Amino acid sequence: MVRMWSVGLLMAALPGIAAAADVAGTRAAIDRSLDAQYPHLEALYEDIHLHPELGFQEQRTAAKLAGEMKALGFEVTEGVGKTGIVALYKNGPGPTVMIRTELDALPLEEKTGLPYASHAKQVLRGVETPVMHACGHDIHMAAWVAVARIMRDLEDQWSGTLMFIGQPAEEGGGGARRMVADGLFTRFPKPDYGFALHVGPGPYGYVTYKPGVINSASDSLQITFKGKGGHGSRPHTTIDPVMQAAHFIVDVQSVISREKDSSKFGVITIGSVQAGNAGNVIPDTATVRGTIRSYDNDTRLKMLAGIERTARAAAMMAGAPEPDIRLTEGAKSVVNDDALAARSGAVLKAAFGDRARLMSEPGSASEDYSEFVRAGVPSFYFGIGGLDPAMLRKAAAEKTPVAGNHSPLFAPVPEPSIRTGAAAMSLVLLDVLQKK
């Protein structure tokens, strides 16, 4: 059951800066800092967008952010979890607060037409591929740097330790888990609170938040169907792995439509099919890769079992050998701390008014920030919009689709997105770090 929080309860939960006058004054100081630094932030954003890097290959990106944090007086450690960074700033007694940004991009060819569009390429699984910041991590990085500068500008208003982390390989690469394994919470202070944000295809200037589960769990599948290759004109002399893969791709959706409880969220999506190199040759193998998303573990296990059974059935129907099935556990759902969500949500509501919206249901995307939550860091993960509200209204009126995260057309509007993310994050940090 999704727990709903009234605005009155949220406001009553917070004794700190949620009073309107306090928030207005703090917001004005934040805006002054953003005004002073925005030209630099825009240049930083465009540079990062122009030079995206895949998970665990973010050498340039990590070095760029490390340089920014060193210039602000942070103590920076590089190479945490391979390409991650940790930047600490101590400002008297108080809690340690972690602020996370992701560093990585996606293997997509950008089609936005922006003047700073990416033309970068990197090698993924031995193949050179285009790379693009199609998920908005470049917005996150710019806002992350902005928050660090704001906190330095306003350091007379707070007390405690800032722990800014740049996490590699969020896009299914296990970057958060690798940072934890590399001593993130033993080599460095264990945070009392953790914060992260994510931009999406909502209207810019808005923030969204929710206590409890805020997004889905993610697992991945890779199935290699085996056959016997031969000439495309003589399929009867072969065992066609492409046909097996095709049957599987269609039939596995019956797990969603006929086996999964229809009231429970669950998605199986195939995003990659690889087989052969010629149209007149039946190959020996065909490999499919995909993602599995769910909120609850019972649904997750039912889908995993259904995937395995459907793959074996496709091979059996073709008289083929058993397929090679790899189901890999991925990120778990991010679960916001109830008390921290109440407190931080009240701050956002006081600052943004009706532009701060309480989510009624979790989102369908997944995020390995959950590894930090599972390691015992009470956290508040929230969303910001990134698209022009007028464009969204027009699209809704005309019933035309809008490009969202992971689309080669996804293009958040930089300035309002960065400003909103930086202001929202700074406000919740100043609240938990307020001087006693």
N, C-alpha and C positions, 0 to 999 in steps of 0.2 A: 504494500500500500504506500502511495506517495503521501508524505506528510506535508500539509499546507501550513504556512505561517502567515498570520495577519500582519499588516504593517504596524498595527498598534503593539503587538507582542514583540516584533523586531525592535521597535524604538524603545520599548520598556527594557529590553535586554541590555541596552548599551548605556553606561554611565559616562562615556567619554565624549568624543567630538561630534556625536550625532546631533547635538543641538544645532538648530538651523544657523544661528549666529556664528557658532564656532566653526561649522563646516564652511560657511560663506567666507569667513576670514582666511581659513586655511586654503580653500580653493583659489582665492585671489592670489595668495602667495605662490601657489603651485603654478598658476597661469603666468605669473611674471617670470618665473624660472623658465617655463616652456617658451615664452616669447623670446627670451634672450638666447636660448640654445636651438630654436627650431631650424634655422638655416643649416646648422651643422647636422642636425638629426636627419633632415631631408637628404642631404648629400650622403650621409652614412647609409640610409635606407636604400637609395638608388644604387650605391656601390655594392651593397650586399645582394640586392636583387639581380644586378648585372653579373655577379660572380657567384652563383649558387654552387653548393657542393653536396654530394651524397653522404649518407651516414658513414661515419668513421673515416671519411676523406676530407673533413672540414678543417684542413690545416690553415688555409688563408682566413677563413671566417673566424676561427678561434683566435688566431693571432691578432686579427683586427679588433675583436672585442677585448682581448687581454690588454692591448695597447690603450683602448679607451678607458678601461678601469684603472690601469696604472696611472694614467694622467689625472684621474680624479682622486688619487691617493689611496686606492685600495691595495691590499696585499694580495697578489695574484699568484696562483699555482696553476700551471698548465699541464696538459697531458693526463688529466684524471679520467679514468675510463677510456683511455687511448687519446681522444681528441677533446675531451671536456675541459672546462676551466672552472676554478673556484676563486672568487674574489671576496675578501673579508674587509670590513671596516668597523672598527671598534670605537664606540662613542659613549663611554661610561658604563655604569652598571645597568643591567636590564636583560630582557630576553634576547635570545638569538633567533633571528628571523630569516628564513630562506626565501629567495625569489628566483624562480626558474625561468629560463628561456631555452628554446630549442635552437640548434645550429643547422640542422640538415634541410635539404631540399628533396625534390622528387624526380624520378626519371621520366620527364615529360618534355615535349617540345612546346615552347611557349608560343601562343597565338594571340596574345593581347594586342599587339601592335604598339605597345608603349615605346617611347623613345629610349628607355633604359631596359628594354626587353632582353632577356637572356638568350645568348647564342652559345652558351657553354656546353661542353660535352665531357663526360667522364666514363670510365669503364665500370660496368656492372655485370657480374658473372661472366667476365671475359669478353663482353661485347661493348663497344663504345655506344653511348646513348646520350641524347640531349638531356639537359638538366634544367629545372625551373623551380622557383619558389612558388609552387602552386597551392601551398597550404597556409601561407601567411606567416611563416616563421620569421621572415624579414621584418614584418610589422612588429612582431614580438621583440625582436632584437633591438630595434630602434627605440621602442618604448622602454625596454629594460635599461638601456643606457640613459635614457631621459630620466627614469626614476632614480638611478644612482646619482645623477647630477642634482635633482630636486632634493634628495635626502641630504646631500652635502650642503646645499644652499640653505636648508632649513634645520641644520643639525642642532641649533640651540633649542629646538622644540621637541626633541626626542632623546632617549637614552637607551643604549643596548648595543647589539652587534648585528650588522647586516652580513648576510651570507648570500651573495649573488652567484648562481651557478649557470654556466652555459653547457647544456646537455647535448651530447651527440646522438645521432641515430634514433630519433624518436619515431621515425616512420617505419616501424616494424623491425628495427635493428637491435633492440634490446639495450639502448644506450643508458637508460636509467638504471637498469639492473647492473650494467657493467660499472657504472660510477659507484654504486653501493658496494659492489664486490671489491672495488679498488680503494675502499676505505673512506668513502665520502663522509660517513658519520663516526669514524674512529680517528682518522687523521685530522679531521676538522671538527668543530663543535657540533653536537647533535642539536638541531633546531628545536625551539619550543613551538614555533609555528612555521608553516610553509604556505607559499602563495604562488599561483600561476594563473595565466589568462590565455584565452584563445580567441582570435578573430574569426568571424564567420560571415555568411552572406546576408546578415540582417542590416538594418539601417545604421549608418554611423551616428555616433553620439549617444547610442543606447548601450546599456550593460544588462546582462542577464545572470541570474544566480539561483542557487538552490541548495538546501541542506540535503544530506544523505547522498544517495547514488546520483551522479550527474551525467554519466555516459556509460557506454557499453564495454563489455569484455571482448577481447579480440583473440582469435586463434587463426592459424594459417594452415592451408593444405597444399601439398605438392604430390601429385599422383602421376606416375609414369606407366602408361599402358604399353604392353609389349605385344609384338606381333611378328609377322614374317613378311619382309618387304618383297616388292616385285614390280612388274610393269603395270602402269595404270590401266592398260587395256585388258589385263588378265587378272582381275581381282579374285577370281576363283582359285588361283594358285597361291594366294597370299592369305595372311591373317591381318586385317586392316586395323591398326591401332587408332587411326584417326576416327574411324567409325565408332570404336569403343569410347573414345573421348567425347564424341558428339552425343552418343546415347547418355553418357554420364552427365554431361552438362545440362541436358534437358531433364533427365529423370531425377536428378538430385533435388530439383525444386519440389518434387512431391513430398520430400521430408518436411519442407516448410508448409505446404498446403494440406497435407493429409496426416502427418505424424505429430507435428508440433502443436501444442495447445494454441489455438488461434488467438487467445487473449494474451499470450506471452510474446514478447519481442524476440525475433530471431531472423537472421539474414545469412544466406550463403551466396556469395558472389564469386564468379570465376573471372579473373582479370587478365590472365595470360594463358595462351595456348601455343605451344611450340611443337612443330612436327615437320620434318623434311625440308627440302629446299627446291623442289621442282614439282610442277603441276602434273607431270605424267609418271611420277614415281610414288609408289606406296612405300612409306618409310617403315623401319623396324619398330620405332617407338613414337609415342606422342605424350607430351607432358603438359598437364594443366596445373595452374597455380591459382589459389583463391584465398578469400578471407571469410571468416565465420564470426558473426557478432551476436551477442546475447546479453541479457541483464542478469539472469539467474542461472545457477549451476545445473539445475535439473534440465532446463531447456538446452543448455550448452552440451551436456552429455548425450542427450537424445539426438542432437544434430550430428555430433561427432560419430556416433554409432551408425546413424543413417548414411552418412557420407561413405564410411568404410564398406558398409553392406552394399550400397549402390554401385560403388566402384568394382567390387568383386563380381557383382551380378552382370555388369556390362562386359567384363572380360569373359565370364562363363558363357554368356549368350553367344560370344564370338568364337568360342572354343579356343581361347587364348590362354597363355600362362597367367598366373596370378600377377596383378599389377603391384608395383612398388608404391606403397601408401605411406606418406609422411604427414602426420597431423602434429603441428607444433604449437605448444601452449604459448600464448602471447600475453598482452597486457590485460590485467584485470580492470574491472570498473573502478573509476575514481570515486571515492566516498568522502564527501565533505564532512568535516567535524560539525556536529549540530550547533554547539555553543559558538564556535568561531563563525559559522555561517550566519547565525542570528546577529552576532555582533557586527561583522563586516557588512552583512546585508543592510543593516540599519544605517551604517555610514553611507553606503552607496545610495540608499533611498533618500537620505537627507540631502546628499549632494546633487543627485540627478533627478529627483522628483519622479514624475511618471515615465521618465526615460530609464529608470531602473526597474526591471521587471523580474518577478519571481517566476521561475519555470515550473510548470505543472507536471511535466514528465522529463525523464532523462533524455539526453541526446543520443543519437544512434552511432556517432563516431567513437573511436577508442583512442586511448592516450596512455603512454606508459608512465606518466606522473604517478600512477597508482603504486609503482614500486616504492616511492618515497613514503606514501601513506602507509603501505604495508610494513615499512621499516619503523613505523611508530611516530611519524611526524603529523600532528594534527594540522589539517590543511583547509584552505579555501581556494577553490579553482572556479573561475568565473569566465563569462564570455563577453565579448564586445562586438558590435556590428562594424562592418567595413565598407558598405556600399551606399551609394547616393540614395537617400529616401525618395526623392522625386523619380528617379529611375525605377525604383522598386514599385512605386505606386503606378507608374505607367505600365510596367510589365504585368502587374496584377490586373489592371483594367483591360489590357489587351490579351491576357492569358498567355503570355509568352514566358518561356523558361529563363531563369537567371543562373548564370554560372556561379557555382559555389566552390568550396575547397576541393582540391585535387582535379579541378578542371583546367585545361590549358588556357582557358579564357578568364580564370579568376584573377581579378585585379582590384583589390581594396583601394579605396581613395586614401592616400598616405596621411595627409595632415590631420584630418579629423579623427582618423583611426588611431594614429600614434598619440595624439593629444588625449583622447578619451582613455586609452589604455594606461597611459602614464599617469593621468590625474586620478583615475580610479585606484590604481595600484598604490600610488603614493598616499592617498587618503586612508586606505585600510592599514598600511604600514605605520603611518603616524599614529593611528589609533592604538594599535597593540604596543607601540613603543613609547607611548606618551609618558612624560616624566611624572613620577608620583608626587 
